[in-house]
Amino acid sequence: MSSTRRYRAHPRTATRRFWLVAVAVLVLAAFAAAASTAVAAQGKVNIVTKTPPKGPPPKNTAYFTTIQAAVNASTDGDYVLIEPGVYHEAVKVSPAHAGISIRGMNRNTVIVDGQHTAGNGIEVRWANDVSIENLTVRNFDGPCEGEDCGNEIWWNGGDESGKIGAHGWYGSYLTTYDTGLNGAYGIFTSNEIEGSWENIYASGFNDSGMYLGACQECKARIVKATMENNALGYSGSNSGGSLAIEDSIFRDNSIGINPNSENPSDPPPPQDGECKRENIEHPDPTPIISSTKIKRCTVLRNNLVVDNNNLSAPAVGGPAGSWGSGILLPGDYADLIEGNVIVGNANNGVLGLEYPNPFPPTLETIFFQVAGNKVANNVFVHNGYNPTYAGSQFAKDVMFTGGYSELFGGPESHSVNNCVSDNILPDGSFPAHIEGTWGCKNKTTPIPGFGGFGPEELPESVEYLLQLKAESEARSPEGQPAPPPQPTMPNPCQGVPKNPLCSK
C-alpha cells in the first residue's frame, strides 16, 4: 500500500529555510560581484594587428594598427597584445600608462624594426610596473642629437638624474640585436628599482647587451640571459645592493660581465654589493670594507662565461678599455662571484682592479678601490692563454691588482679584503697562490699589489691594462650576424583576459 501526500513544513522551519536561502543568495551575489571586480581589475585588451577585423570588437577589446596607438589607449592593468608582423615604429610609454603589459604573441615573429635609423625602440619613461614580453626589437641606432638613443628596450627612470624615478620593470622572452655598428644597448634599465629580466637575448651592441645602472639598491634579478657578440655582455654602472645575475650565458663578447663604479655617469657612485641600507641613504664613493666576513647581496652565480675575446664586435670603449676577460671588476666593492664556469677568456678569467675614473686623473677623478669581493667555488678552464702575454704574471685565471692610486695623485689605497677560495685554477693567479694569503678563511686580506714597476716607472699591472686598452681600441669592428630564433613564451595568453586572440 502506498500513499502520496504533499509535504507541509512547520511555519518555523519554513521561516528558517527562507532566511538560509536569502543568506545564500546574498553570499553568492557577493562572490559574483568580487569575481566581476577581479575580472575588471585585469583590464582591457588592446590588440595590435596589420588587418583589424570588420565589425565591432568584443567587450573590453579594441584593435589598433600600431603599437604606439595601442599603448596610448592603455591604462593600469591593460594588455597590449601584438600579432606577428614587422612594425616600423618607435614606441614610448609614459607615466600615464604605468602598470600596462606589452606582449607579443610570438617572440621571433613580432618584430619592432628600427631599420638602422637613429632612435630608441621601446622606451618606458618614468612609468612604474610596466612589463614587456615575447617580442624582438632590432636595429635602432645612435647617436641622436641631444638625447641618448640606440637603445632597443629601455626602462628609463631618469637617466643621469642621480635619482630613482620609477619602480617595477619586468622583461621576459625578449630578443634584441643590431647587425650594424651603432646599436648601443640591447636591454637597458636605469634609475629604477624592483625588477627582473628572464629568458632574454642580446647581440651586436657597441656598449652592452644588457645594462642595469644607477641603482644603489636595485632589488633585481636577471636569470637565463644569453649575451653574445657585444662589447660588454653585461654592464652595471653604480648598480648594487640586492642584485643577482644567475644561470646565464656570456659568450663571444669582448668582455663577459662588467659591474663597475663610474664617474660622472649614472650617479651616485660606487658599485657596491654590500647588504647595508646606509649605503643607499648616504652613498660613499670609496667605502672602506673592514673584513672578508661581510654580507654580500650582489651575486654573480651559476653562469657560463666563455670565449669573451671578440674584437670584431662593435665598441665605444668601456671601463679600463679591456678585452679578453670573462668577469671584469673595475672599482667594485663587495660582490660575490660564485659557482660559475669561466672558460677560454684570452687574458683573464676574473680581473679586479683599482679604477681611477676619469683616467688619466683630473680634479674630478674618483679613485675607486677594488675591495671586499669574494671569488669562490668557480671552475676556471683555459684562461690567460693569449700568446702576446706568454709568461706574464698577469694573464691568469684570477687577477686582483691595487695599491697604486696614490701614485697618480690619489688617496691611500684601500683595496683590501678581497678573498678567493675553493676554485679550480689550472692557469694560476695574480698574486700567485692567491688562495693562501687572500683565501676566504682569513678575516682580512691585504692589498694585492701591482707587480713592480715597468720601464717607464708605471706599475707593471697598469702597463698590462694599458696594453689591453690599446688592443681593444685598435679593433676592426664588424656588424654581427642576426641571431637564430630564440625560445618563445610557451603560452602568451597566460594571465590575459579572454579576447579574440585568447579565447579560453
C-alpha positions in Angstrom: 0.0 0.0 0.0 1.4 3.4 -0.8 0.2 6.9 -0.5 1.3 10.3 -1.7 0.9 13.5 0.3 2.2 17.0 -0.1 4.9 17.8 2.5 3.8 20.7 4.7 6.6 22.4 6.6 6.2 23.7 10.0 6.0 27.5 9.9 9.2 27.9 11.9 11.0 25.5 9.6 9.8 27.4 6.6 10.9 30.8 8.0 14.3 29.4 8.9 14.7 27.9 5.4 13.7 31.3 3.8 16.4 33.1 5.7 19.0 30.4 4.8 18.1 30.8 1.1 18.3 34.6 1.4 21.7 34.5 3.0 22.9 32.0 0.4 21.7 34.3 -2.4 23.5 37.3 -0.8 26.7 35.3 -0.4 26.6 34.1 -4.0 25.9 37.6 -5.1 28.9 38.9 -3.2 31.1 36.2 -4.7 29.8 37.1 -8.2 30.5 40.8 -7.6 34.0 40.0 -6.3 34.6 37.8 -9.4 33.3 40.6 -11.6 35.6 43.1 -9.9 38.6 40.7 -10.3 37.9 40.4 -14.0 37.5 44.1 -14.3 40.8 44.6 -12.4 42.5 42.7 -15.2 41.8 45.5 -17.5 41.0 45.5 -21.2 42.9 44.1 -24.1 44.2 46.3 -26.9 45.2 44.1 -29.9 47.8 45.3 -32.5 47.2 43.8 -35.9 48.0 44.6 -39.5 44.4 43.9 -40.6 41.7 44.6 -38.0 38.6 42.5 -38.5 35.4 44.2 -39.7 32.6 44.8 -37.3 32.5 45.9 -33.7 35.1 44.2 -31.4 34.1 42.2 -28.3 33.6 43.9 -25.0 36.8 45.1 -23.3 38.7 44.6 -26.6 40.0 47.2 -29.2 42.0 46.9 -32.4 44.9 49.1 -33.5 47.4 49.0 -36.4 50.3 50.5 -34.5 51.8 49.6 -31.1 52.0 53.2 -30.1 48.3 53.7 -30.6 47.5 50.7 -28.5 49.8 51.9 -25.8 48.2 55.3 -25.9 44.8 53.7 -25.3 46.0 51.6 -22.3 46.0 52.3 -18.6 46.9 50.4 -15.5 46.0 46.7 -15.8 45.6 46.7 -19.5 47.3 44.4 -22.0 48.7 45.3 -25.4 48.8 42.1 -27.4 50.8 42.2 -30.7 50.1 39.9 -33.6 53.0 38.7 -35.7 54.4 41.2 -38.1 57.2 43.7 -38.6 56.4 47.1 -37.1 58.5 50.1 -38.2 57.9 52.4 -35.3 59.4 53.7 -32.1 57.3 53.3 -29.0 57.2 55.5 -25.9 55.4 54.5 -22.7 54.7 57.5 -20.4 53.6 57.7 -16.7 50.0 57.7 -17.9 50.5 54.1 -19.0 52.0 52.8 -15.8 51.0 49.2 -14.9 50.4 48.0 -18.5 51.7 44.8 -20.1 53.1 44.8 -23.6 53.3 41.2 -25.0 54.0 39.8 -28.4 52.2 36.6 -29.5 55.4 35.1 -30.8 58.9 36.2 -29.7 60.5 35.6 -33.1 57.8 37.0 -35.5 56.7 40.1 -33.6 59.4 42.5 -34.6 59.9 46.1 -33.9 62.4 47.2 -36.5 64.4 50.5 -36.4 65.9 49.9 -39.9 69.2 51.3 -38.7 67.8 54.8 -38.1 68.6 56.9 -35.1 66.3 56.4 -32.1 65.1 54.1 -29.4 62.9 51.0 -29.9 60.6 50.8 -26.9 61.3 53.4 -24.1 59.4 53.3 -20.8 60.0 56.7 -19.2 59.1 57.3 -15.5 56.4 54.7 -15.7 56.0 52.1 -12.9 55.3 48.4 -13.2 55.5 48.1 -17.0 56.2 44.6 -18.4 57.4 43.9 -21.9 57.4 40.3 -23.1 57.8 37.9 -26.0 59.0 40.0 -28.9 62.1 41.2 -30.8 63.4 44.7 -31.2 66.2 45.3 -33.6 68.4 47.9 -35.4 67.6 51.1 -33.5 70.9 53.0 -33.8 72.7 56.0 -32.3 73.8 58.7 -32.0 71.0 61.2 -31.7 71.2 65.0 -31.4 70.7 66.0 -27.7 69.4 62.7 -26.4 70.5 59.1 -25.8 69.5 56.6 -28.4 70.5 53.4 -30.0 68.7 51.5 -27.2 66.3 48.7 -28.2 64.3 48.4 -25.0 64.8 50.9 -22.2 63.1 51.3 -18.8 64.2 54.9 -18.1 63.6 56.2 -14.6 65.5 59.4 -15.2 68.8 58.9 -17.0 71.7 60.9 -15.4 69.4 62.4 -12.8 71.1 60.7 -9.9 67.7 59.7 -8.5 65.4 56.7 -8.7 62.4 57.8 -10.8 60.4 54.6 -11.2 60.0 51.1 -9.9 58.8 47.8 -11.3 60.4 46.8 -14.6 59.8 43.3 -16.0 61.1 41.7 -19.2 60.9 38.2 -20.4 61.3 36.3 -23.6 62.9 39.3 -25.3 65.3 39.3 -28.2 67.3 42.4 -29.1 70.1 42.7 -31.7 71.8 45.1 -34.1 73.6 44.0 -37.3 75.4 47.3 -37.7 78.0 49.3 -35.7 75.8 51.8 -34.0 73.5 50.0 -31.7 74.3 51.0 -28.1 72.3 48.8 -25.6 70.0 45.9 -26.1 68.0 45.7 -22.9 68.5 48.7 -20.6 67.3 49.9 -17.2 68.5 53.0 -15.4 67.4 54.9 -12.3 64.8 52.2 -11.4 64.4 49.6 -8.8 62.4 46.3 -8.2 62.6 44.4 -11.5 63.6 41.3 -13.3 64.7 40.0 -16.7 64.3 36.4 -17.7 64.9 34.5 -20.9 66.4 37.5 -22.7 68.9 37.7 -25.6 71.1 40.5 -27.0 73.7 40.6 -29.7 75.7 43.2 -31.6 75.8 46.2 -29.3 78.7 48.6 -29.0 78.3 49.2 -25.3 76.5 46.3 -23.8 73.9 43.6 -24.5 72.2 44.4 -21.2 72.7 47.2 -18.8 71.4 47.9 -15.3 72.7 51.2 -13.9 72.2 53.9 -11.3 70.5 51.9 -8.6 72.4 51.7 -5.3 69.8 49.2 -4.1 68.5 47.6 -7.3 66.3 44.8 -5.8 66.6 43.0 -9.1 67.2 39.5 -10.6 68.5 38.6 -14.0 68.2 34.9 -14.9 68.5 32.8 -18.1 70.0 35.6 -20.2 72.1 34.9 -23.3 74.5 37.7 -24.2 76.9 37.3 -27.2 78.8 39.4 -29.8 78.7 42.6 -27.8 81.4 44.9 -26.5 80.2 44.0 -23.0 77.7 41.2 -22.3 76.5 42.8 -19.1 77.4 46.3 -17.8 76.2 47.7 -14.5 77.5 51.2 -13.5 76.8 52.0 -9.9 74.3 49.2 -9.5 74.4 47.0 -6.5 72.7 46.1 -3.2 70.3 43.2 -3.8 71.1 42.2 -7.3 71.5 38.7 -8.7 72.7 37.5 -12.2 72.2 33.8 -12.4 72.0 30.8 -14.7 73.0 32.9 -17.8 75.4 32.6 -20.7 78.0 35.2 -21.7 80.0 34.2 -24.8 81.9 35.8 -27.6 81.7 39.3 -26.2 84.8 41.5 -25.8 84.2 41.3 -22.1 81.6 39.0 -20.5 80.3 40.5 -17.2 81.3 44.1 -16.1 79.8 45.5 -13.0 81.6 48.8 -12.3 81.9 52.0 -10.5 81.5 55.1 -12.7 82.1 58.8 -12.6 80.4 61.0 -13.6 77.9 58.9 -15.5 74.9 57.3 -13.8 75.4 58.8 -10.4 75.6 58.2 -7.5 78.7 56.0 -7.3 80.0 53.5 -6.4 79.1 50.0 -7.4 78.6 48.3 -4.0 77.3 44.9 -3.3 77.1 45.2 0.4 73.8 44.5 2.2 73.8 47.9 4.0 70.9 50.2 3.9 73.0 53.2 4.9 75.0 52.9 1.7 71.8 53.9 -0.2 70.8 56.7 2.1 74.4 58.1 2.3 76.5 56.6 -0.5 80.2 56.8 0.0 82.0 56.7 -3.4 85.0 55.0 -1.8 83.7 52.9 1.1 86.1 51.1 3.5 85.5 47.3 3.6 86.7 46.2 7.0 86.6 42.4 6.6 86.2 39.5 4.3 83.3 38.3 6.5 80.7 40.7 5.3 77.3 40.0 3.8 77.2 40.4 0.1 74.0 41.0 -1.8 75.3 41.5 -5.3 75.8 38.0 -6.7 77.0 36.5 -10.0 76.2 32.8 -9.7 76.0 29.7 -11.8 76.7 31.4 -15.1 78.7 30.2 -18.1 81.3 32.8 -19.1 83.1 31.6 -22.2 85.4 32.9 -25.0 84.9 36.6 -24.4 87.6 37.7 -26.8 85.6 39.2 -29.7 87.5 42.1 -31.2 85.2 42.2 -34.2 82.2 43.3 -32.1 81.3 47.0 -32.2 82.7 49.0 -29.3 82.8 52.6 -28.0 85.4 51.8 -25.3 84.4 50.7 -21.8 85.8 50.5 -18.2 89.6 50.1 -18.4 89.2 49.6 -22.1 89.9 46.0 -21.6 89.1 42.9 -23.6 89.5 39.1 -23.2 88.1 39.0 -19.7 85.3 36.8 -18.5 84.4 39.0 -15.5 85.9 42.4 -15.1 85.6 44.3 -11.7 86.7 47.9 -12.1 86.3 49.7 -8.8 83.9 47.1 -7.5 83.0 46.6 -3.8 81.7 43.5 -2.1 80.5 41.4 -5.0 80.1 37.6 -4.8 81.3 35.6 -7.8 80.3 32.0 -7.1 79.6 28.7 -8.8 80.4 30.0 -12.4 82.2 28.1 -15.2 84.7 30.6 -16.7 86.3 29.2 -19.8 88.5 30.3 -22.7 88.9 34.0 -22.0 92.2 35.0 -23.6 93.6 37.4 -20.9 91.8 36.8 -17.6 89.0 34.8 -16.2 88.3 37.3 -13.4 90.1 40.7 -13.3 89.6 43.1 -10.4 91.4 46.4 -10.4 91.5 49.8 -8.8 89.8 52.3 -11.2 90.7 56.0 -11.2 87.8 57.5 -13.2 88.3 59.6 -15.3 91.7 58.5 -16.2 94.3 60.0 -16.7 93.4 61.7 -13.4 91.9 65.1 -13.2 90.5 67.2 -10.3 87.2 65.3 -10.9 88.7 61.8 -10.7 87.4 59.4 -8.1 89.9 56.8 -7.1 87.6 53.8 -6.9 89.2 50.9 -5.0 88.5 47.2 -5.5 87.6 45.8 -2.1 85.6 43.1 -0.3 84.9 41.0 -3.3 84.7 37.2 -3.0 85.5 34.7 -5.7 84.6 31.2 -4.6 83.7 27.7 -5.9 84.2 28.6 -9.6 85.7 26.4 -12.3 88.3 28.0 -14.5 89.5 26.4 -17.7 92.0 27.6 -20.3 92.1 31.3 -19.4 95.0 33.7 -19.9 96.3 31.9 -23.0 96.9 35.0 -25.1 100.4 34.3 -26.7 101.1 38.1 -26.6 101.4 37.7 -22.8 103.1 34.3 -22.7 104.8 34.0 -19.3 103.1 37.2 -18.0 102.4 37.2 -14.3 99.1 38.9 -15.0 97.3 36.9 -17.7 95.8 34.3 -15.4 92.5 32.7 -14.2 92.2 35.3 -11.5 93.9 38.7 -11.1 93.5 41.4 -8.5 95.6 44.5 -8.6 95.7 47.6 -6.4 97.9 49.8 -4.3 98.8 52.4 -6.9 96.1 55.1 -6.6 98.5 57.3 -4.6 101.0 57.1 -7.5 98.5 59.1 -9.6 97.9 61.7 -7.0 95.0 60.0 -5.2 94.5 58.9 -1.6 95.9 56.0 0.2 94.8 52.7 -1.4 92.2 50.6 0.5 91.9 47.7 -2.0 91.7 45.2 0.8 89.7 42.2 2.0 89.1 40.6 -1.4 89.1 36.9 -1.0 89.5 33.8 -3.3 88.8 30.3 -2.2 87.8 26.8 -3.4 88.2 27.5 -7.1 89.7 25.3 -9.8 92.6 27.5 -11.0 94.7 25.5 -13.5 96.1 28.7 -15.1 97.2 30.4 -12.0 96.6 33.8 -10.4 98.0 37.2 -9.6 99.1 37.5 -6.9 100.5 34.0 -7.2 98.9 31.3 -5.0 96.0 33.7 -4.2 94.0 31.2 -2.2 96.7 31.4 0.5 97.2 34.9 1.7 94.0 36.0 0.0 91.9 33.0 1.0 88.4 33.5 2.4 89.4 31.7 5.6 91.2 34.9 6.5 89.2 37.6 8.3 91.2 40.2 6.5 93.4 40.2 3.4 96.0 42.8 2.2 96.2 45.0 -0.9 97.1 42.6 -3.8 99.8 44.9 -5.2 100.8 45.8 -8.7 103.7 43.5 -9.5 106.6 46.0 -9.6 107.4 49.0 -11.9 107.6 49.0 -15.6 110.2 50.6 -17.9 108.5 54.0 -17.7 108.1 53.8 -13.9 104.5 52.9 -14.2 103.2 49.8 -12.2 103.6 46.8 -14.4 100.0 45.9 -13.9 99.0 49.4 -15.2 101.1 48.8 -18.3 99.4 45.5 -18.8 95.9 47.1 -18.6 97.0 50.0 -20.9 98.2 47.4 -23.5 94.8 45.7 -23.3 93.1 49.0 -23.8 95.3 49.8 -26.9 94.5 46.4 -28.4 90.8 46.9 -27.7 90.8 50.3 -29.4 92.7 49.0 -32.4 90.0 46.6 -33.3 88.3 46.4 -36.7 84.6 46.2 -35.8 82.1 44.5 -38.0 78.3 44.1 -37.9 77.4 40.9 -36.0 75.1 38.3 -37.5 71.4 38.2 -36.8 70.6 35.5 -34.2 68.7 32.3 -34.8 65.2 32.0 -33.4 65.0 32.0 -29.6 62.6 30.1 -27.4 59.2 31.8 -27.4 56.8 32.1 -24.5 55.1 28.8 -24.1 51.6 30.4 -23.6 51.4 34.1 -24.4 47.7 34.0 -23.3 48.6 33.2 -19.7 47.0 35.6 -17.3 45.3 37.6 -20.1 41.6 38.3 -20.0 39.5 36.5 -22.6 39.8 38.1 -26.0 39.8 37.0 -29.7 43.5 36.0 -29.5 43.0 34.2 -26.2 39.6 32.6 -26.4 39.9 30.2 -23.4 
